[in-house]
Amino acid sequence: MNEDLVKKVRAAAGATWWVVLIGFIWLTVAYFVWLGMLHYCTPLVRDMWGGGALERSQIQTLSLWFFGAFKLALFGLLFAAIWLTLFARRLKRAG
């Protein structure tokens, strides 16, 4: 029973590390694409956000909040991955 639990916890830890890595790559690419869109295509961005109802500073603030919230979620997943990794090691030593 203990060996099965160790395998499952190690698999969960590995999956969480992959999710963190893919999320970090997506966040980095999306952030640079978004910066390029804000810099070069301001009328297009305003049309995407509702036809010019928002000013540029409001769009920047909302996008910064989005990327900040996504980064906080990634940090939560990072701590979960670290905890799962340490928990799997502890289970392996105990078993």
N, C-alpha and C positions, 0 to 999 in steps of 0.2 A: 504494500500500500504506500509506504513512504517513498519508494522509488518512482512510482507513478506520479505522485504529487511533485516530486523534484523535477521530473520531466515536464510536467504541465506548467510549473512555475517558470522554468527556464525558457520554455516556448513562449510564454506570455511576456517574459522580459525581452526576449529577442524581437517579438512582434512590436512591442512598445518602442524599442530602440529604432526599428525601421520606420515606424510612424513619426517619431520625432525627427529623424533624418529627412524624410520626404517632406514633412511639414516645414522644416527649416528651409529646404531648397525652394519649395513653392513660395514661401513668404518672401525670400530674397528676390526671386525672379519677379513675382507680382509687384513688389515694392518698386523695383527699378522700371518696370513697364509702366506702372502708374505715374511715377515721376516724369517719365518721358511723355506720357499722354497729357499730363497737366502742363508741361512746359511747351509742347508743340501744338497741341490740338485743343486749346481752351474752348472754342465754340462747340466742338464735338462733345467734350466732357460736359459742358453745360446742357446740351441737348439730351445727353444720356441721363442727367440728373433732373429732368423735368422741364426742359425748354427755357432755361435761363432764370428760373425762379430763385435760384441760390446764387450768391456771389462766390467768387473764387476762394476767398478766405474761409467761407463756410464749408465749401467742398473739401478744402485741405484739412480743416479741423475734423470733419466727419471721417475722412479717410485715415487720418492719423489715429483717431479713436478705434477704428476697425483694426488697423494693423497692430495697435497696442493691445487690444483685447485678444487678438489671435496669438500674439507673442506670449501673453500671460497664460493662455491655454497650453501653449507649447511648453512653457516652464513647468506647469502642473504635470504634464505628461512626462517631462524629463525627470522630475522628482519621483514619479511613479515608477519609471524605468529603473532608476537607481535603487529604489526600495526593493523592487522585485528581484533585481540582480543580487543584492546583498542577502535578501531572504532566501533565494535559491542556494547561495553558497552556504548559508547557515544550515539549511535543511540537509545539504549534502554532507556537511561535517557531522551533523547529529545522527545521520542515518548510517 
